[in-house]
Amino acid sequence: MVKDIVHDPIFLAQKSLPAEPCDMQTAQDLLDTLEANREGCVGMAANMIGVLKRIIVFDNEGKIELMFNPEIIKKSESYETEEGCLSLSGVRKTTRYKKIKVQYQNKDFQTRLKTYTGFTAQIIQHELDHCNGILI
């Protein structure tokens, strides 16, 4: 189900809790909401739809990916960039990394490791900031 986007910075600044298998409906709502906002959005975290759980969805070169409990375990090649956010107005400067290795759980809650680069890596970093209560 498509959910409303949360714009409250106090809510968005809270850290998200670990996701569990009972959070599958939140994951589906997140996928549906991203799809409904694809024109101006390439990734979302669950807190953006009002749920403080570590779930993100993002566009990986045209394919939507879903992660439960993602963590960056390695990063390299920092750079400065500017980003916007569906939850917040304006554009802000931030530091990102060109290459990241992420440990996460898939839809079956199996642990996976994957390396991402370029714009996809940037999207994941932005969504993980959301999970950690960091406003960009």
Backbone hydrogen bonds in HBPLUS format (Angstrom, degrees):
<---DONOR---> <-ACCEPTOR-->    atom                        ^
c    i                          cat <-CA-CA->   ^        H-A-AA   ^      H-
h    n   atom  resd res      DA  || num        DHA   H-A  angle D-A-AA Bond
n    s   type  num  typ     dist DA aas  dist angle  dist       angle   num
A0006-VAL N   A0048-MET O   2.77 MM  42  5.11 163.8  1.79 140.4 145.1     1
A0012-LEU N   A0008-ASP O   2.99 MM   4  6.24 170.2  2.00 158.0 161.1     2
A0013-ALA N   A0009-PRO O   3.00 MM   4  5.92 129.3  2.27 134.0 144.3     3
A0014-GLN N   A0011-PHE O   3.13 MM   3  5.70 165.8  2.15 119.6 122.3     4
A0016-SER N   A0131-CYS O   2.84 MM 115  5.09 174.3  1.84 157.4 155.6     5
A0017-LEU N   A0052-LEU O   2.97 MM  35  5.97 173.1  1.97 124.4 123.0     6
A0054-ARG N   A0017-LEU O   2.82 MM  37  5.90 136.9  2.01 164.3 165.3     7
A0023-ASP N   A0020-GLU O   2.82 MM   3  5.52 162.7  1.85 129.0 132.4     8
A0026-THR N   A0023-ASP O   3.12 MM   3  5.33 119.9  2.49 102.2 116.4     9
A0027-ALA N   A0023-ASP O   3.12 MM   4  6.52 155.1  2.19 150.4 157.7    10
A0028-GLN N   A0024-MET O   2.97 MM   4  6.30 155.2  2.03 148.3 154.5    11
A0029-ASP N   A0025-GLN O   2.86 MM   4  6.11 160.0  1.90 150.7 156.4    12
A0030-LEU N   A0026-THR O   2.87 MM   4  6.07 151.5  1.95 148.1 156.0    13
A0031-LEU N   A0027-ALA O   2.97 MM   4  6.26 156.8  2.02 148.1 153.9    14
A0032-ASP N   A0028-GLN O   2.89 MM   4  6.13 164.2  1.91 153.4 157.7    15
A0033-THR N   A0029-ASP O   2.87 MM   4  6.01 155.3  1.93 145.4 152.4    16
A0034-LEU N   A0030-LEU O   2.91 MM   4  6.09 158.3  1.95 149.0 154.7    17
A0035-GLU N   A0031-LEU O   3.00 MM   4  6.19 165.8  2.02 150.2 154.2    18
A0036-ALA N   A0032-ASP O   3.01 MM   4  6.25 150.6  2.10 142.2 150.2    19
A0037-ASN N   A0033-THR O   3.13 MM   4  6.29 125.6  2.44 136.3 149.5    20
A0037-ASN N   A0034-LEU O   2.97 MM   3  5.09 139.9  2.13 101.8 114.0    21
A0038-ARG N   A0035-GLU O   3.44 MM   3  5.14 169.4  2.45 104.7 104.0    22
A0040-GLY N   A0037-ASN O   3.05 MM   3  5.92 146.3  2.16 126.5 132.8    23
A0059-ASP N   A0042-VAL O   2.84 MM  17  5.37 151.3  1.92 166.4 162.1    24
A0044-MET N   A0057-VAL O   2.85 MM  13  5.43 157.9  1.89 154.0 157.6    25
A0057-VAL N   A0044-MET O   2.91 MM  13  5.43 157.5  1.96 157.8 163.1    26
A0048-MET N   A0045-ALA O   2.93 MM   3  5.65 151.1  2.02 120.6 129.0    27
A0046-ALA N   A0055-ILE O   2.98 MM   9  5.48 147.2  2.09 160.1 161.6    28
A0049-ILE N   A0046-ALA O   2.99 MM   3  5.54 160.8  2.03 115.2 121.3    29
A0051-VAL N   A0046-ALA O   3.09 MM   5  5.21 163.7  2.11 131.5 128.4    30
A0050-GLY N   A0047-ASN O   3.06 MM   3  4.75 163.5  2.09 102.1 103.7    31
A0053-LYS N   A0051-VAL O   2.99 MM   2  5.71 135.0  2.19 102.9  90.3    32
A0055-ILE N   A0053-LYS O   2.91 MM   2  5.73 127.2  2.19 110.6  94.7    33
A0069-ASN N   A0054-ARG O   2.73 MM  15  4.91 162.6  1.76 158.4 155.5    34
A0056-ILE N   A0067-MET O   3.01 MM  11  5.38 160.3  2.05 150.3 156.5    35
A0067-MET N   A0056-ILE O   2.92 MM  11  5.38 161.5  1.96 159.1 160.4    36
A0058-PHE N   A0065-GLU O   3.00 MM   7  5.46 149.0  2.10 145.1 153.4    37
A0065-GLU N   A0058-PHE O   2.81 MM   7  5.46 162.6  1.84 159.6 164.6    38
A0060-ASN N   A0063-LYS O   2.73 MM   3  5.11 170.1  1.74 145.1 148.4    39
A0063-LYS N   A0060-ASN O   3.26 MM   3  5.11 165.7  2.29 103.6 107.6    40
A0068-PHE N   A0105-GLN O   2.93 MM  37  4.93 163.0  1.96 152.9 154.7    41
A0105-GLN N   A0068-PHE O   2.82 MM  37  4.93 155.1  1.88 152.9 157.0    42
A0071-GLU N   A0103-GLN O   2.83 MM  32  5.34 142.2  1.97 151.9 164.1    43
A0103-GLN N   A0071-GLU O   2.87 MM  32  5.34 163.4  1.89 161.7 163.2    44
A0073-ILE N   A0101-LYS O   2.81 MM  28  5.70 161.1  1.85 158.3 164.8    45
A0101-LYS N   A0074-LYS O   2.80 MM  27  5.01 154.2  1.87 145.2 146.3    46
A0076-SER N   A0099-LYS O   2.93 MM  23  5.39 145.9  2.04 155.5 160.0    47
A0099-LYS N   A0076-SER O   3.30 MM  23  5.39 161.8  2.34 153.8 151.4    48
A0098-LYS N   A0077-GLU O   2.97 MM  21  5.39 160.1  2.01 133.1 137.8    49
A0079-TYR N   A0096-ARG O   2.82 MM  17  5.50 145.0  1.94 151.9 155.6    50
A0096-ARG N   A0079-TYR O   2.89 MM  17  5.50 164.9  1.91 163.1 167.6    51
A0081-THR N   A0094-THR O   2.94 MM  13  5.58 158.5  1.99 163.5 169.0    52
A0094-THR N   A0081-THR O   2.88 MM  13  5.58 153.8  1.95 154.5 156.6    53
A0083-GLU N   A0092-ARG O   2.83 MM   9  5.45 156.3  1.89 150.4 154.8    54
A0092-ARG N   A0083-GLU O   2.85 MM   9  5.45 158.9  1.90 150.3 153.1    55
A0088-LEU N   A0085-CYS O   3.27 MM   3  5.27 137.8  2.46  97.3 108.2    56
A0118-GLY N   A0098-LYS O   2.93 MM  20  5.19 130.0  2.19 145.0 151.4    57
A0100-ILE N   A0116-TYR O   2.96 MM  16  5.47 164.8  1.98 157.3 162.0    58
A0116-TYR N   A0100-ILE O   2.86 MM  16  5.47 160.9  1.90 160.0 166.6    59
A0102-VAL N   A0114-LYS O   2.84 MM  12  5.46 172.8  1.84 158.2 157.6    60
A0114-LYS N   A0102-VAL O   3.00 MM  12  5.46 150.9  2.08 145.7 155.0    61
A0104-TYR N   A0112-ARG O   2.98 MM   8  5.43 157.4  2.03 146.7 153.2    62
A0112-ARG N   A0104-TYR O   2.74 MM   8  5.43 159.6  1.78 159.0 162.7    63
A0106-ASN N   A0110-GLN O   2.98 MM   4  5.52 154.3  2.05 144.5 148.5    64
A0109-PHE N   A0106-ASN O   2.80 MM   3  5.00 157.9  1.85 118.9 121.8    65
A0121-ALA N   A0117-THR O   3.37 MM   4  4.87 159.3  2.42 106.3 108.5    66
A0122-GLN N   A0118-GLY O   3.11 MM   4  6.48 151.1  2.19 146.1 154.9    67
A0123-ILE N   A0119-PHE O   2.94 MM   4  6.26 156.7  2.00 152.9 158.2    68
A0124-ILE N   A0120-THR O   3.07 MM   4  6.35 167.3  2.09 154.7 157.0    69
A0125-GLN N   A0121-ALA O   3.03 MM   4  6.25 161.1  2.07 149.5 154.6    70
A0126-HIS N   A0122-GLN O   3.04 MM   4  6.30 155.4  2.11 149.3 155.6    71
A0127-GLU N   A0123-ILE O   2.99 MM   4  6.33 162.4  2.02 157.0 161.3    72
A0128-LEU N   A0124-ILE O   2.86 MM   4  6.08 153.7  1.93 152.6 160.4    73
A0129-ASP N   A0125-GLN O   2.98 MM   4  6.21 144.1  2.11 141.6 151.0    74
A0130-HIS N   A0126-HIS O   3.22 MM   4  6.66 149.3  2.32 142.4 149.9    75
A0131-CYS N   A0127-GLU O   3.13 MM   4  6.56 154.5  2.20 144.2 150.2    76
A0132-ASN N   A0128-LEU O   2.99 MM   4  6.24 139.9  2.16 142.3 153.3    77
A0132-ASN N   A0129-ASP O   3.06 MM   3  5.01 125.0  2.37  94.4 109.2    78
A0134-ILE N   A0129-ASP O   2.79 MM   5  4.83 161.4  1.83 150.3 145.0    79
A0133-GLY N   A0130-HIS O   3.03 MM   3  5.13 165.0  2.05 110.1 113.7    80
